[in-house]
Amino acid sequence: MPRIVYLDQNHWITLAQARRAPEKIPNEEEREAADQLWELATTGLVRLPLSFAHLGETAHAGNGQRRRDLAETMLEAYDGWHMMHPLAITRHEFQAAFGGPALTSEDVFTTAADSPFSTYTPDPRKRASDSARRSLAELTWRAAWSCALLEDTLSEEEAEAEARAVDRWMGALTNLAQLSVDSPIGEDRGRAALQLVAGFQKEIALAAMRAGLSAAEMHDQLIEDPTALIARMPSCGRSLEIVHARLRNATDKWRRSDMNDLYFLAPAAAYAHYVAAEKKTGNYLMSSTGRTTPGASVHLNLRSLLKQLRQDMQVGVESAQSM
């Protein structure tokens, strides 16, 4: 089975530079790692799924040659694979916590049409039924995704609305950090859990409804121990660890890009095999190992990722030969 490798946007930029402007990568080992990753992806040994975060961040890159190089590299390498939207993942993780089926990597990383959007619902029954209709939907979806990556830009009104929403999110976490400066660790960990619950109210309510819980039953499960409930979830548990660690750091400043880093890298680390993350969130993910469910091997650069990937592939070959 191909390894699933989720790349943060900055590593996609490195991959694009390696293909189209290698002189812009000063580190020779990083450039070689990008070339090796490209070879593994184009030969089908690894998958490089895209997410809604990649679409949004690429749309912010304007319409110049740099944006076109990046978008074309993504389209050439991703082979139609996407990651489910974090809100959909959150909804299903709460549904599993309320007694429903757990998400699998196969659910989260898929070629299903509309999978990067928050309204998507995985359905295992569709994997084996009506293949012709599914193929047509996926083909149409790939064409739409291609146009969006290459051409979509935010209008001034859309950009302002997005900025206001992210600023509200940053403000809430900044205020929470100020409350947590002198708090006991358990107390501010509980605050972090409640902040996540507050941000996912719609997803939690829908999850409870699909799990057959009444409003009172949902309330009881959340109020009893929200920290323990969230900690058991693969993606939400990682988000909890990141938020909690950042709340304990009084000098840490939230930036607008942190929202994507938090809400997309956490599920990627929960369900992929490997993640190449940006430095800050990557370090938080690595430091949370042992307090979260098993997940991806997290790296801060492509050379580290390729070294681990090559070692694991060699172990796999040797294991197969010994059988």
N, C-alpha and C positions, 0 to 999 in steps of 0.2 A: 504493500500500500504506500502511495506517495506520502512523504512527510509534509505537514502543513506548516508553512513559515509565514508569519504575519510581520510585515515591515511597517514601522512608523514612517510617516511621510518623508522625514529627512533621509532615511535609508533608500526609499524609492528615488529620491533626488540623486543619491550617489549611484544607484543603478543606472539611471538615465544618463548621468555624466559619463559613466564608464562606457556606455554604448555610443554616445554622440560627442562627448567632449572630454576624453580621458585626461587631458592635460590639466583639468580643473580639480583633479583629486591629487593632493600633494603626497599622500601616503601610498607608496607603491603596493604594500601588502593589502591595503583596503581596496585598491583598484583591482588587484588580482582576485581578491575574494568576491568582488562584484561580478567579475567575469565568470568565475566558477559557479556562482549562484545562478547566473543567467543560463549557463549550460545545463545545470541540473533542472531548471524550470522548463526550458525548451525541450528537454528530452523526457519530461514527465516524471522525473524522480522526486521532485518537490512541487508543491502548489503554492502560489503566491496570491492569496485571496485579497480582494479589495473590499473596503467598507464604505459606509456613507461618509465617514470622516475624510477619506481620501478624496471623494467627490467634492465635498465642501471646501477642503483646503486647496484643491487644484483650481476650483472656481475663483478663489481669492488671488490666484497667481497672475491674473490679467490675461491678455490675449497675445503676448509676445512669443518669440521663438522658444524661450525657456519653458513656458507652459506647454507648448506643442510638443517639445521633446519629451517632457515628463509624461504627458498624457499618452503619447504614442508608445512610450516604453511600457507603461502600465497595460495598455491594450494588447501589446505583443506578448506579454509575459503572464497575464493573470488567467487566461484560458477560460474565462467565464465564471470563475469561482468567486463567491462573495461571502462575507461574514454577516450573520444576522445582526440587525440593529440592536444596540444595547438595551433599549427599552423593551423590545420583544424578548430578549434574553432574560431581563429582570422579571418580566411578567411570568415567564415559564419557570424560572427558578423559585419564585414564590408559590406558584401552582404546585411544584414538586414538594415544597416545604409543607404545603397544606394537604399533601397526600396524593398528588398527581404523579405522572411519569417524569423521570429525570431527563434533562436534555443530554444529548450525546454530541460528540464532535461532528458526527455526520449530519446532525440537525443544524448546528451552528455554522458550519462551512459547507456551502451548497451552491449548485448552479440554478436553483429554483428562481423563477421570475419574481421580482419584487422583494427578494430576501433582504436587501440592505435597508429596507424601510420599516418603520416601527409598527406598521399594521400587519406585517407578515406573520403567518402562523404555520409552523412546520406540521406536515401531516405525513407520517410514514407510509400511509396507504397509497399516496400519490407517487411514491417512488417506483412502484411496480405496475401502475395502471395508466392506460390511455397514453402510451409513449409518443404517439404521433402528435397529439394535441400539446403534450408537454414540450416536445422538441420545438414546435412552432412558437410556443410562448417564450421559450428560452432564446430562440433565434431573434425574435422581435425585441426581447428585452436587451440582448447584447447590442443590437443596433442603437437602441435608445440610450444605453449606458455609454456607448462610444461617442455619440453626439454630445451628451452631457459633459463628459470629460474634456472633449476638445473645444467646446464652444460656450458652455454655460458660464455666465457671470452674474453676480448679484447686482440688482438695481440699487440705487442710492437708498430708497425706502427700505428694501429688504436688509441691506447692510446695517442701517440704523436700528431696525427692529431686532436684528440678531445681537447687535452690540448691547442694546438695553437689556435683553434677556440674560446675556452672559454677565453683564455688570451686576444684575440682581443676584445671580448665583454666587458671584465672587463676594458681594457684600455680605450675604448670609454666612458664608464660610469665614470671612474675616471677623465678623462679629462673634461667631462661635469660637474662633481661635482666641480672641481676647478674653472670653469667659473661661477658657480652659487653661490659661497660663498658670494659675495657682491651684488648679483642681487636682485631686487624686486621679491616678491613671484610670481606675475603673469608672470613675464618674465621667471623665471626658470621653472615654470610650463609649459609654452609654449615650452621650450627647451626639457623638458621630453617628451612631446607629439610628438615633431618632431623626437626625438630619437627612439620612438616606431614605428613611421611611417617609418623611414629609415630602421629599422630592419625587417619590414614586407612588403617590396615593392612587392615581388612576390605574396604574399597572397592578398594584396590589389588590384593588377592589375587583378588577376583572379576573385576576388569578383566583381569588376566593370564590367568585361566582362560578367559574369553570370547575373548581374543585368541589362545588356543592356546599360551601360553607355559608351560614347565615352571617349577617353583619355582626351579630354578637359573638359568634364563634371566631370570626376573623379578628375582632377586637381583642378577645381573650388571648389568642395565640401571640399577637403582636405585643400586648402589654405585659404578658407574663415574663418574657425575657427576650426583647428584640435583638439584643447584642448576640446572644447565643444562636438565635434563629438565623440571623444574617451571616454569622461567622461560618455556618455550615454550608453556605451556598458558594459554588465555585467562583462566579464572577462578582457577585455582590460582596462576598467575604473579602475579596481582594480590594474592592473599592473601600470597604470599611477600614482595612489595614492602612491604606494610603492616606485616607482622610484623617484617621486617628494619629498617624505618625506626623502628619503635617500640622495638626492642631497642637502637638506637643512642642513644635519648633516655633517659638515666638517670633523669630526673625524671618520666617518663611513668608514670601509674598505670593499671593495668587495672581496669575496672569490669565488673559483670555484664552490662550492656547491650552491652559491646564485642563479645561473642561473636556476637550477631545482626548487629551493624554490620559485622563482618569477614566472616562467612561468607555473608551474603545480599547485601550491597552489592557485593562483589567479582564474583560471577557476573552480577549485574544490569549492572554497568559493562562486563562482557565481552561481553554478548550483546544488551542493549537499545540503543535509539538515544539515549536521554537518561536520566539519573538525577538525581533531587533527593535529595541525601544529607544526613545530619547533618554538622555542621561538621568535627569532627576526622577522621573517616574520609574524608569528601569531600575534605579537603585532602590527605590521604595519597594518595588515588586520583589527584587532579589532578597531584600532584608526581611520580607514577610514570610519567606519559605519556612515551613514548620508550623505556621499558624493558619495556613490555608490548605485547601484540598490539593492533592497532587495536580501538577499542570505543566506548562511549557518550560523549557529551558530558556531563560531570559538573558539577552546579551545587549551590550551598548554599542557594538560595532559589528560590521560584517565579517571581519577577520576572525573574531572570537566565535561568531556563530558558525562560520564555515569549518573552523577547526573542530568544534563539537559535533557538527553534523557529519563530517568525514569520519570521525572516530566512531560514532554510533552506526553509521552505515557499514563500516568495516566489521564491527562487532556482529551486526546482523548477517553479513556474508559468512563470517566464520561460524556463527551459530547454525546457519542453514547447512553448511558443509559438514558439520559434525553430526547431523541427524542421520 
